[in-house]
Amino acid sequence: MVKAPKGYRHRTRKLLKKGVREKGAVPRASIMFYPYKEGDRVAIIIDPSFHDGMPHRRYQGLTGVIVGRRGRAYVVKVMLGDKEKMLITYAAHLRPLKA
C-alpha cells in the first residue's frame, strides 16, 4: 500500500491552476507594485507561477487586513474559523479590495 502524499501543495491540481488566458503570464506590475498601506483589505489569490511567499492552499480566496511589512513581504491578518492567523506573503498573491 502506498502512503498518500502530505506535501505542502498536495491536492492543489485544480486549485492552483491558471486559466487558459493567463498561462505563461508573469505577474502584472500593477499587482506587484500596488502601494498597500496598513489597514487595507486584501483578497488572497495565490499565483501558482510565483513560488516565493506562497501561502498555504487553505488561505486561497480568503480576505484579510494588511498589518505591516516584513522586508518585501506583507503581514496579513486573516480569520480562519474563529482563530486569527498572521500570513507573511508577497504582493503577487494579494489583490486589493474596495472599501
QUIQUI-V765343 format. One record per residue. N is the residue number from 1. RES is the residue in one letter. SS is DSSP state (2 for helix, 1 for strand, 0 for the rest). Layout:
BEGIN
n;res;ss
N;RES;SS
N;RES;SS
END
This chain:
BEGIN
n;res;ss
1;M;0
2;V;0
3;K;0
4;A;0
5;P;0
6;K;0
7;G;0
8;Y;0
9;R;0
10;H;0
11;R;0
12;T;0
13;R;0
14;K;0
15;L;0
16;L;0
17;K;0
18;K;0
19;G;0
20;V;2
21;R;2
22;E;2
23;K;0
24;G;0
25;A;0
26;V;0
27;P;0
28;R;0
29;A;2
30;S;2
31;I;2
32;M;2
33;F;0
34;Y;0
35;P;0
36;Y;0
37;K;0
38;E;0
39;G;0
40;D;0
41;R;1
42;V;1
43;A;1
44;I;1
45;I;0
46;I;0
47;D;0
48;P;0
49;S;0
50;F;0
51;H;0
52;D;0
53;G;0
54;M;0
55;P;0
56;H;0
57;R;2
58;R;2
59;Y;2
60;Q;0
61;G;0
62;L;0
63;T;1
64;G;1
65;V;1
66;I;1
67;V;1
68;G;1
69;R;1
70;R;1
71;G;0
72;R;0
73;A;1
74;Y;1
75;V;1
76;V;1
77;K;1
78;V;1
79;M;1
80;L;1
81;G;0
82;D;0
83;K;1
84;E;1
85;K;1
86;M;1
87;L;1
88;I;1
89;T;1
90;Y;0
91;A;2
92;A;2
93;H;2
94;L;1
95;R;1
96;P;1
97;L;0
98;K;0
99;A;0
END
